[in-house]
Amino acid sequence: MEASNFDGAVGGVRVATDSLDPAQRDAADVARELGVDPAVGLSSTEAARRLAADGPNELRARPPVPLWRKVLAQFQDPLVYLLLVAVAISLVAWAAEGATGPPVDAIVIAAVILLNALLGLVQEAKAENAVAALQTMTAATSTVLRDGELRTVPAAELVRGDVLVLGEGDAVGADARLLGATALRVSEASLTGESEAVTKDPATLPGPAPLGDRLDMVYKGTAVVQGVGRAVVTRTGMGTEVGAIAEMLDATAEAPSPLQREIAGVSKLLGVTVIVIAVVVMVVTAVVNQVSTLSEFVTVLLLGVSLAVAAVPEGLPAILSVVLAIGVQQMARHNAVVKKLHAVETLGSASVVASDKTGTLTKNEMTIQRIATASGQLELTGVGYRPEGAALQDGREPTDPALVHEAGLVIGGGALANDAQLALRDGEWQIQGDPTEAAFLVAAHKLEGTVERVERFERRGEVPFTSERKMMSALVDPPGEGDWALVTKGAPDVLLRRCTGLQVGEAVVPLDDARRAAALADVEALSAQAFRTLGVAYRPLPAEPRGELERAERDLVYVGVVGIIDPPRPEAAAAVAEARRAGVRVMMITGDHPTTAARIAADLGIVEPGARAVTGPELDALDEAGLRDVVSTTSVYARVAPQNKLEIVDALQAGDQVVAMTGDGVNDAPALKSADIGVAMGITGTEVTKEAAKMILGDDNFATIVAAVRQGRVIFDNIKKFLRYLLSSNMGEVFTVFLGVVLAGVIGLSGASEEAVVVPLLATQILWINLVTDSGPALAMGVDPEVDDVMARPPRRLSDRIIDRRMWRGILSIGLVMGVVTLLTMDIFLPGGLVAGSDSLEVARTAGFTTLVLAQLFNTFNSRSETTSAFRHLFANRWLWAAVLLAAALQVAIVEVPFLQTAFGTASLDLAHWAVALAMASVVLWFDEARKLLYRLRHRGRGA
């Protein structure tokens, strides 16, 4: 039978309805139509033929991105486009002048573009290497029956019709229909989100069922935790349930980050502004100076280029990349690997963190927390598989010896009727087998004397767990100490029906109706608290029992019941509280049981106690408007399919929320890719999930996400600081050039030279300011330490601009002040104008150039805050002081060193020139201090 005959079963995103779904067909019929004898398996020849026809059992891998595409991607930025235009204009002007000497302007701008591209490539390569280091290096294998023999083959070589032989600890290599199973339990958490292992049953399903309820099927990517079984492979590769999710992942679009959208908007605005101002200035200059010759036209064109260079912050792309890269490195030191630079800032803007439960908010380690017996209840402290903790009665050390004895029998009995193993490996406690059974082994260490009691017994036989019986028994023997015993654990209601006695202290009393009702009430109370319950009973047997053990599972003595739960991570509750303090909404989206999900969410502080979880089927019944309403008010979701997770994320984004989605399972991948930032678990996360995510947590710690949110907010604040600095400084250059041309006659500039067109600043001087004076301080502001508590304010809304109206007013006012003081300084030293001077054009231009440089250095301290005085925390950033002092020293060098004077068209200044330049430049600082003071006075008492 061809594979297409089974392709109607559509995967984990919806209920299978096709009549040919193998889950609804007899196993023998499935094997027959796949052309395989379950007792012999496929022949090697036939397996090779099918492998050649269908391809390897692998998910379709994305082709590696070629280097040339990675390089090209670094230039796909609006600011880079503007710089490329500036390079082209510079080359045209240089050629028009006769192409004498190197095209300095074009070379310098091109160098900035290349530097930015190199930074981006290096950072992305680092992220790829970090991700690769998290991936497993061993290829998965599967045991199959071929040519009548058991063989271990790479999972990639499985084909339709292969007979899988499954055992405890095996990874399921492909989707397969069960042929037979004994006590087979499979963990499907990575596929469905269900933390509890699923008991498999080869009996044919009566009708369509959700993925998590297809008990006669096993799926690629899941793991066997108990028992054995055989299954015939029905689908491989992209035809599996995991493949269906991968297909959905490919169809999910990836949106740009908020920072990318904002910078693109700023770049477009700058582009329009540059073009308008440059054209206006060139037209005005040509008209005022009556330009008529080619030489004069080239001068005007160069002026336009200079103005374009002045308006465009050439260093912005490189500085932005460096600041984000530094943030990435800081996060990497805290176990967060960021694959894309802009994802750092996105976390800081997150208004919702939609998190998976199992393994993310919880430890994915089943833990016994309650023991209920005839004499009362004990609470066990400690979480996970680390055997540390104690028993408490009403919050204190137990005082009732009867209760302590009964509790020891419950845990000891569960540890004896047990197939799991607990061991310390490489400093970490690890289990093998069913996590629920391992919980008894861990609990035994928390009750004094229980481990020693268990170690006295040896197992002589067992009756394994089955889905029909819902219990298992072990025949144990205390060598040389007396009779054997049959110890049984299982579903409490099933177990109680087989019990006739009740353990009370060290005595056994008849289990009458009242005592039976009390025991069932304990079970119901634990279930209402979202605990999974398991009862324990026993029966003394003769030293040499005969007959089938299953027949001995009667007249048992009921000991008690335990409450088991996958506990929250200890640090997760604090992380949730910190997120809520920051105005970030935390949501839990899981495939687990609704009661369990609501209990864990309440324990973590995500919802109030008593809140209910909305289930996947309930979401399926909603229209688009109803879904948006539910998502706006509900923070915990259970029994959801991958498509539901994707719909929740999309609904949140439609409500203008910035969504961070965390997860570790394959079923999380589409939602992770669709979210503004997807966060995958590095330890428990699947490779599909890591591929879809923008960030990977190396420690699987939810608290790391909150730390990353804080870091993202700090980075965003710092981006605003250097944007404020760069744009206000560049506006100072624009106003200097524009007003210098328009007011050339007023300030005495037009009569200072015989040239037809005289400009206040040379193109090389403007480049010097942008690339040296601007870049160093701006980069230092990008690593400014956190001054205010960034987690004490709500997240930035999508409608909020990085550069809002108030910031634009500050940028333009500071830029205008810079331009005015620069031109006034030139006027002071030029003959004529408002103030009569006696210096040459070269000296006056150098003094104005120096004033503008010093004004921008003063502006670095202004730009650290829009409202706080520059003198507050003045010395908090030593890198900023180092950058300012270095820039000042370099300015002195280009003014006073002869060969630099030639390159930049400067002349030496005496002490009086330097004093005037410094005093005029400081006006920028005092002006902004006055503006901030007025703002604080105006908003005093308003909380602003």
N, C-alpha and C positions, 0 to 999 in steps of 0.2 A: 504494500500500500504506500502511495506517495505521501510525502510530508504534508502536502497541501490539504490532505483529508483531515488533518488535525488542526489546521491553522484557524479554524473557527473559534477556538478557545482564545480569548483576546487578551489575557494577561491580568495583572493585578489591578489595573485601573478601573475595572468594571466586572460585573457578574457574567460568567460564561453562560451562553444560552444555546450554542450550537449543538445539534443532536449528535454530532461526531466528537464532542468533547470527550477525551479519554477518561476523565473523571466520572463520566456517566455511562461508561461502557464496561462490560465484563472484562477482567484482566486477560483471560484466555483469548477472547476475541481480539483485543488490542495486539497481543503478541502474535497471533496468527496473521493478522493483516499487516503487521510489520515484518512478516516472514522470518520469524525466529522461534526456535524451540527453547522454552525457558530452562529445560534441563541441560541443554548443551551450549546454548548461546550461539552467536554468529561465528562463522568461520573467519579465519584471519584474512582470507582472500576477499570474502564478501565485505568485511569491515573496511579493508583498504579501498575497495571499489566505492563504497558509500562515502568514505572520507573524501575521495577524489571528486565525487559528484556533488556533495553538499558543502564541502569546505570544512575547515577546522572549527571546532566547538569553541569559538571565541567571539567576543563582542567586536563589532566593527570598530577598528581603531581609526582615529583621525590621522590623516597623513601629517607628518611633521611639517611645521611651517618653515619654508626655506629661508636661508639667511637674508636673501635679497628682499623678501617680504617684510622680515623683521626690521631691516634697515629702513625700508620705505615707510613703514608705519611710524617711525620716529619723526618723520617730516610732515605727517598728516595732522597739522595743528594750525589754526588760523594765524597765530602770532608768527609762526615760521613762514607762512605764506607771505605775510607782510615784509618779513626780513628778506625773503627771496626777491620780492619786487624791488626793495631798496638796493639789493645787490645788482639787479639788472639795470636800474637807473644809474647807479654809480658807474657801472661799466660803460654805459652809453655816453655819459658825461666825460668820462676819462678818455674814451675813443675820440669824442668830438674835440677835445683839447689837444689832440695829437698823440695820445697814448705815450706820453713821456713819463718815464719812471714807473714804478709799480702802482697799481690801483689800490692804494692803501685802504680807502673806505670799504671797497668791495671785499678785500682780503680779510679785514677785521670782522666784518659782519658774517662772512662765510665761516670764519673760525668759530664764532659763537654758535652758529647753527650746527656745525659738526660736533662741537663739545656737548651740546644738548643731546644729540643723537647717541653719542658714545655713552653718556650717563644712563640713558634709558636702556640701551642694549645690555650694559654691564649689570644693571639692577635686575632686569628680567632674567638674565642668565643665572644670577645668584638664586633667585626664587625658584627657577626650574631645578637647579641642583639640590636645593633644600627639599623640594617636593619629591624628587627622585630618591633622596635618602630615606624618606618615610615609607617608600613602597617596599613591599616584600620582595625578597630576592630569590625565593624558591618557587618553582612551578608546581601547581596543584596536580595531584595524581588521583586516580580512581581505580578501584578493584572491579574487574569485570570477568564474566564467564565467556571464554572464547575457546572454540574447539574442545569443549567439555572440560577445560582447565581454568583455574583461577589465575588471572594475570593482573599485574599492576601496570597501568598505562597512563601516560600524561592525559589530563582531563581534556586537553585540546584535541585529542584523537578519538574522543567518544563519538559514536554515530547513532542514528536512529536504529532501534532494534537491539542495541547492546543491552545485556543483562547486568545491571549494577548490583554488586554485593556490598551492602551497607553494614557498618559496624560502629560501635561507640567511638566518637572522636573523628569520624570521617566527615569530609566536606562533600556535599552532594554536587556532582560534576555536571549534571544536566537535568532538565525536567523529565520526570519519569513516572509511569503508572506502577503502583505497588503490585507485586505478584504475591507476596507473603510478608508477614512481619510478626516478630515476637517482642513485645514490650518496647516497640520502636517509638522513640520520642525525638522530635526534631525541633531545633531552635530556628524559627523563621523571623527573628527580630530584624535582621538586615533587610528583609523583603516586606514585611507587614508592619513592623514596629511593635509587635506583640512580644513582651518580655518573657512570658511564660512559654515553656516548650510545649509543642503540640503533639498529642498522642495520635499516632498514625494507625489507620485501619484499612486493610485492602478491600473491604466490602464496597461494592459499587454504590455511588451516590444515587439517591432517588430522583434528583432534579438539579437544576442550576444552583450554584452556591458561590459566595464570595471566595476570594483566594484563600483567606485564612481558615475557611471551613471545608476546604477540599482535602479531607482526611486520607483519601486513597491516592494522593499524589505527593511527590517530593519535588523540590525545585532547586535549580542551579543557584549556588551562592548561599544555601542554608547549611546547617551542620547537625549531625546526629549526636545527641547527648546521652542516649540510652538505648539499649536493645540492638536487635539485628533485623535485617530485612533484605528482600530482593525486589528489584523493580526493572521494568523494561523502559528504555529511553524513548521518549516520544518526540522531543524537540531538542535541538542543539543551537548554539550560537545565538544569532539575533532572533531566532524563533522562540526563545525561552521567555519566561516572564521578565527576567532581568533585561533581555533584549528589547521587550516591549517598552520598558521604562527608558532604555537608552534611545529608542526611536523618538519618544516623547521629548527627551533631552535635546536631541538634534533640532527639533522643531521649535524649541523655546528661544525666543529672542533675548539678547543681552543688552540691557539699556545702559547708556553712559551714566557716569557718576554725577552727583549734584555739582561737584567741583568742576568736572569737565564741561558740564552744561553752562556753568557760570563763567568760566574762563573763556569759553567760546563766545558767549554774549559780549563780554568785555572786549575781546579781540575784534569782533565785528564792529562794535562801537568805535574802538580806536581806529580801525581801518577807515571807516567813513569820515571820522574827524580828521585823520591825517590827510586824506585826499582833499577834503574841503579846504582845510587851512592851507595846505601847500598850494593848491590852485589859486586861492584868493591872494595869498602873499605874492605868488609869481606874477599874477595879473596886475596887482597894485604896483609891484616893483617895476614891471615893464612899462606901465603907463606913467608912473611918477618920473622914472629916469629916462623915458623916451628911448627904450631899447630898440636898436635898428641893425646892429651888426651881429655876425655869428658869434664873435667872442663875447659880446654882452649877453646874447641869448644863452650861451653855455654857462655864464656866471649866474644868471637867473635860475637856470635848471639846477645847478649845483646848490643854490640856495634852497630850492624845493626839496632836494635830496637831504640837505642838512636838517630842514624842518621835519621831514619824515622820520629821519633818524632820531631827532630830538623827541618826537611824540611817541615813538614806539619804544617800549622798554626792552631793548634787545636781550638783556640778561634774564628777563622773566621766565622763559621756558626752562633755562638751565637752572636758575635758582629754585624754581618750583620743583623740578626733578630732584635736586640735591636735598631740599628740605623734606620732601616725601621719602626719599631714600634713607635719610637719617632716621625718620620715624619708623621706617620698615626695619632698620637694624635694631632700633630700641625694642620694637615688638618682638623681633626674633630672639632677643636675649630673654624675653619672657614667654618663650614657647609658642609664639604666634608667627607663622610663616605667611607673609602677604605676597600673593602672586602678581598683583598689579599695583603700581604705585598709588593710583587714585583711590584704591579701596581703603587706604588708611584714613583719608578725610571722610569717606562715606560713613564709616563707623561712627565718627564724631557727630554726624548729622542724623544718625538713626533715631527714629521715634518709636519703633517697634522692634523687639527681638522675638521672633517666632521660633521657638526651640522644640526640638524633639525631646522626648522624655528619657527613653531607655538609653543608658550609657552617656547621656549628656547632662541632664539635670539629676539623674540617678546614677548609681554606681554600676548598674547591670550585674549586681551580685545579690542573689536572694538571701535574706537575713531573717532569722527567727527573732521576733521582738516580744512575743507574748507566749506564755504557757498557762493554760487554764486547766485546773484539776478540780477534784471534789472539794478540796480545802480552800480554794481561792485562785488568785492569779499572781504570777510573777512577771516582771518586765526585765528583759535582757538588754543591757546597754552595748554599745559598740555596733559598728556597721561594717558590711562587707565581709570578705573572707579572712581578714586578719583576726586570729583567735584571741582577741582582747576585749574585755568587758566584764560585767558583773551582773548578778541577779538582784533585783530590788523588789521590795514589797511595799506598795504605797509610797514609793520614793525613798525608802530606807532599807537598811540591811534586813533580810528576812528574819523573823523571830519565831515563826511557826514551823517546828521540825517536821510535822506531817506534810505541810505544803512543800518543803524543801525535798523531802524524800520522794513524794509523788512526782515533782518536777524532774528529779534525777532519773526516775524510771521512764518518763516520757522521752527525754532527750537521749538517754542511753538506749532505749528501745529503738528510736528512730535512727541512731547511729549504727545499730546492729543490723537492722533490716535495710541495708544500704549498699549500693554498688559504687558510690563516688569515692574519690581520693582527694586528700588535702595535703599539700606539700609546700615547703619553703624552697623556692628556686631563685637564685640570684637576688636574694634579699626581698623577694615578693612572694606573698602567699598565693598559690595558684591551685585550681581544682581541675580534676578530670572527671567527667561524668555529668550527671544531672545537677544543675545548680541548686534545686530544691533539696535534694539529698545531701549535697555538700553543706547546706545550712545546718543540718543536724550535727555534722562533724565539728563545725565551728562552734556551735552552741555548747557542745560537750566540754570545751575548754573553759567555758565561763561558769560552769557549775562545779564546785569543788568535789573532787572524788569521782566524777562521772567518767572521765577518760580512763582512769585506773579500773573502774568497774567494767567498762566495755572491753578493755584489753584482756580481761580474764577469760573471755569467751572466744570460742572458735566456731566458725560456721560449718555446719555439716550438710546443709541442703537449703534450697529456696524454692519458693513459688513466685515466679516473676510477675511484675505488674502488667496488666492488660487493660484496655479501655473498657472491656465488658465488666471485669471484676472490680476495677478502680481501687486496687490494693495490692500489696506484695507482702510476702512472709519469708522469714529466714529461720531455719532450725539451728539453734546455737547450743553449745556445750561448754560448761565450765569444767575443764578437765580435772577429775579427781575431787570435785566439790559437790556432786549430787546429780539430780535429774536434769535432763535437757529441757529446753523451752522453745516454744514457737512464738516468735515476736512478729507482730503484724502492724503495718502502718498503711493508711489509706484515707479515702473520703470518710469523714466522721459519721455521716448518716448511714453509709453502707456498713461501716465497722460496728456501729452500735447495734445493728440488727443481728450481728453474730455474737454479741456479748451477753453474758448472764451475770457477770460479777463486776464490781467496781472497787478500785483501789482507794482506800481511805487510810492515809498514814501507812503503817506497815501491815494493816489488816485488809482482808477482802470481804466485802459485804455484798448481799444480793443487789442486783441492779433492778430495782422496782420501777414502776411507772413514774413516780415523782423524781427519782434520781435520774432516770433517762431523760425526762423533760428538762431537768436542770442542766444536764450535759448538752442537750441540743440548744438550749438558750445561750450557753457560752459560745457555741459555734455561730449562732446567728448574730450575736453581739460582735464577734470578731469580724465576721463577713461584712457587717454594716460599717465597720471601720476600714474597709477595703483590704483586709488581710486575706490571703489565701490560707485555708485551714487544712490541716492534716491531723488525723487522730492516730493514737498509738494504743495497742492492746497486746496481751500476751496470754499464753496458756502453758502451764507446766506439763511436760510429757515424760513418759518413761525413758529410762536411759537408752533403750534401743527401740525406738518407735518403728512400727511396721506399717505398710500400706502407703497410699498416696498422701502426701502432706496436705494437699488441697482439701482432703476430707477432714483434716484435723483443724481447719479454720472455723471452729465453732466452740461454743461454751467459753468464749474468751473473757478475759478480765480487762475491762476498759480502764485505762490509766489517765488519759487526758488528751488535750488538743493543743496544737501550736498555731500561732498566727505568723504567717510569713509574708514579707513584702520586699520589693526591690527598693531600698531606702534612698532618700535624696542624698546627694553629695553634701558633706558637712559644710563646705564653703559656698554651696549654691544659694542657700537662703540669704546669706550676707550679700552675695552678688546681686540677687534679685532686689533686695532692699536698697542697695546702692543705685541700681538702675532706676527704680521707682523714684528715689530722691532726685535723680537727674531728669525726671519727667519722661523716662523711657518706659513704655508699656511692654511687659514680658508676657508672652503667650506660650502655652504648651499645646503642641499639635502631635498627637501620638496615635498609633494603631492599637494601643492597649485598651483594657476594659474601662468603661466610663467611670465606674465607682473608684477604681484604682487611680485613674488619671485625676479625678476631682480631689481625692484624698492627698495625693502627692502635691498637687497645685496649691492646696490649702496649707499644707505643711511648709511649703516654700514661701508662702506669702504672695503667690501670684493671684489668688482669689481668696475671698472670705470663706471661712468654714461654712459648709452647707450649700455652696454654689454647685451647680450641676454642669456636667460636660455635655456639649453638643456632639452628636455622633455623625459619622459620614452619611448614613442613610437619611438623616434629617437634613443635612446640607443638600443632598441630591434632590430633595423634594422642593427646594427653594428656587424661586426665580432670581434674576440678577439683582433686583432691588431688595428682595428679602435677604439675599446673601450679604449684601452690603450692610443692612440693618443689624443682622446677627453678628457680623464681624466687628462692627463698631462697639458692641457691648459685651461680647463673650470672649473670655481669655483662655478657655480650656476646651480642647476638642479631642475626641476619642473615636476609635474604630474608623479612622479615616483612611481612604485610599490615596495613592500618589496624586491622582487628579484633583482630589479635594484639597490637598495641601497647596497645589498650584493655584487653585481657584481662590483660596483664602489669601494667599500672597497677592494675587492680582487685584482682589477686592480692596485690600489694604492700600495698595498703590493707587487705585482709582480714587481713594479718599485722601490723596496727597500725603500719604505716609511714606517715610523712608524706612524700608524693611530690611532687617538683617535676619537671615534664616539659618539656623544651626541644625546639624544633623549628622548621622553617621551611616545610615542605611542606604541601600540602593534606591529605596522608595523615596528618599529625600532629595535625590539629585535634581529632578526637574524644578522643584520649588527653589532649591539653592541657586540654580542658574537664573531663574526669573527674578529672584529677589535683588534688591539694590546691592546687597553684599551677602554672598553665601559663605558660611563658615563650616568647614568639614572637620571631623575628628581625625587626628593623625594616627591614633593608635587603633581604635576600633572602626574607623571609617573605611568604607570600601573604596576601591580605586575609581569606580564610576563617580562616587561622591566627591572625591578629591579633585577629579578632573573638572567637575562642574563648579566647584567653589572658587571664590576669589581669595579666601584665606583659610589656612589649615592650622588647627591647634595641635601642637606637638604633645601636649599633656592631657588632651581631652577634658580640660577644666573649664567649666562654664564661667568661673570667676575671671579667667583670662580674657574672656570676651568683654566683660565690664571694664577691665583695665585697659583694653584696647579702645573702648569707647572714650575713656578719659584721655588717652593719648591722642586719639583722633580730634577731640575738641581742642586740646592744646595746640595741635598742629594747625587746625583751622584758624584759631586766634592769631597764630604767628603768620599764617598766610595773609590775613587781613593787615597785619602790621607792615609786612614788607610791600604789599600792594599799595597801601596808603603812602608809604615812603617812596616807592618807585614812581607812582603816578603823579604825586605832588611834585617830586623833583623834576620829572620830565615835563610837567606843565610849566615849571619854572623856566626850563629851556625853551619851550614853545613861546611863552610870553616874552622872553628875552629876545628871541629872533624876530617874532612878529612885530612887537612894539618897537624894537630897534630899527626895523626897516621903515615902518610907518612914521615914527617920530625921529628919524635920522636927522632932519634939519633942526628939530627942537633941541636935541642933546648935543649938537655939534658934530655928529658922526659924518654927515654928508660932506662937510667941508674939510675933513681931516685927511683926505687923500684925493689924488687926481683920478683915481679909478672911477669908471662910470657907475658901478654898483659897489657900495661898501656894506659889508655884513658885520654885525656885532660880534659874532663868534664864528670861528672856522669849523669846517666839518670835522677835522681831526680832533679839535678841542671838544666838540660835542660827543664824539665817540669815546674820548678819554673819560669824560664824566660818566657816561652810561656804563662803560665796561669795567672801570676801575673804581671810581668813587661811589657809584651806585651799588655795584655787585657785592663788594665785601661787606658793607654794613647791612645790606638787605639779607644776605646769607646769614649773618650773625643774628638778625632778628628772627630768622626762621628757626633758630634753636633757643629762643628766649625761654627762660624757665617759667613755669606756671606761677603767676602772681596771685590771681584770684581763684576761688574754688569753682572750677569749671563745671563740676557736677551739681552745683547748687542752682543752676538755671535750666529751663526747659530746652529741649532740642530745637535747633533751627528749623523753621518751617520752610517748605519748598518755595513758598511765595516770598520769603525773605531773600534779599539780594546780598551777596558778599559786599558789593559796593552800593550802599543804599544812598538815598538822597542826601542825608546828613553827611555821609562820608564824601560824596561828590562835592558838596559845598566846601568842606574842609580842604579837599585836594585843590580845588580851583582857587580858593582864597590864599592858601599857602603858595601856590604856584605864581599867582599874581604878585604877591609880596616879593618873592624871589626875583621875578623879572624886573620889578620896579627898583629894588635896591641894587641889582646888578647894573642897570642902565644909569642910575644916579651915580654910582661909583665911577663909571666911564665918563659921565658928564663932568664930574669933579676934576678929572685930570685932562680932559680934552680942551683945546682952545675953543672959545665960543660956547654956545649952548646956554643953559640956565645958569651954570656956574663957570666962570672963566678959569681955565687951567693952562698949563704950559707944556704938557708932556706930548710925546708922539702918539700916533694911533696904536702902534705896537704895545707901548707901555700901558696906555689906557685900556686897550682890549685885554691885556694880561691881567690888569687889576680887576676888571669886570669879571673875567674868567675865574680868577681866584676867589672873588666874592661869591660867585655862584657855587663854586665847589665847597667853600666853607659854610655857606648857607645850607647846603644839602647835608653837610655833616651835623650841623645844629639840628636839622630836621629829623635826623635819626632818633633823637631823644623825644622829639615831639610825637613821632609816629608810633611809639610803643603803646599809646592809649589815645582814644578820642576825647576822653573826659578827665583823666587823672594827670596831675602835674608831672612834668618830665623829671622833677627833682625827687619824686617818690621812687624808691627802689632804684636810685640812679646808678648804683654800682652792682646791681644784681647780675648783670650779664657781662662777664669779663671779655667774652669774645667780641661783643659790640665795641667796647673800648679799644680793644686791640685793632679792630677793623678801622675805627675812626682815626686812631693815631697813625696807623700805617698809611691810610689814604692822605692824611695831612702831610706826612713826610714825603710821599710820592709827589704831591702837589708842589712842595718846596723844590723838589728835584727837577721837575720839568720847567719850573720858572728860572732856576738858577744854574742848572748844568748846561753848558754850551751845546753839546750835540743834541740834547733833548729840546733845547730852544729852537734849533733848526727844524726838528721833526714836527713840533707842535706850534710853531709860529709865535713863541713867547719871547718876552724880554725881561731882564732882571728888574726887581723892585727893591726900593730902599725901605728903611724901617717905617717911614711915614706912610708909604703905600700899603705895607702890610697891616699897619694899625688901622687905617681907614677901611681896608677890606674886611678885617676881622670885626670891627665895630658895625659896619653896615650888614654883614652876614648875620650877626647876633640879633638883628631886628626880627628875623624869622622866629627865633625862640621866644622873644618877649611878646610878639604878636599872638602866638599860639597860646602862651600862658594866659594872656588876657582873655582870649576867646574861651578857653576851658574854664577859667574862673567865673566868667559871666554865665556859662552853661550850668555850672554847679550851683551858683546862687539862684538861678532861675528855677532849677529843678529840686532845690532843697525841700525836703518834706514830702516829695512825691514818690520817693523810693527809687528814683532814677539816678 
